[in-house]
Amino acid sequence: MMRLTVFVAFVIGGGFLIGYLNVPGSWYAGLNKPWFNPPNWIFAPVWAAIYLLVAIPGWRTWERHRKEMAMLLWLVQMVLNFLWSPIFFFAHLPGVALAIILALFVVILAFIVRQWNLDRLSSVIFVPYAAWVGFASLLNLSIVGLN
């Protein structure tokens, strides 16, 4: 249980720290956004739930398959996830952020496929994460296109 707590603290804590350090601000407010852009207040609660759904498979993979490709995929998706906000919100590089989030989406899908036969629960838990990142990718693409 201690390792699960560490994973949850790392993922949720890291995610919120990066969010705190990379607030959208006036630059983001001035961008043209698509009609389906959600209100800003929705992102924090959705990401809190998503980060919990990311932490649990990370812990399960660490406990069962830490020396296998699935753990590497989980770690790579964390790096890409934590990299996106500073690139988009701090560096103001939505095109580069789009490349990062598309890579993130591919790695998430690879994790789901890889874990399907090894740890189906971890695979299934990642599906809402994939859906949210797919939506966020479309949002990022739309912002690039509109600006």
JOPEDA-V498505 format. One record per helix or strand of 3 or more residues. SS is the DSSP state (~ for helix, > for strand). FROM is the first residue (numbers start at 1). TO is the last residue. If there is no record, write none. Layout:
((SS,FROM,TO) (SS,FROM,TO))
//
This chain:
((~,2,21) (~,25,29) (~,41,65) (~,69,90) (~,94,115) (~,120,125) (~,127,146))
//
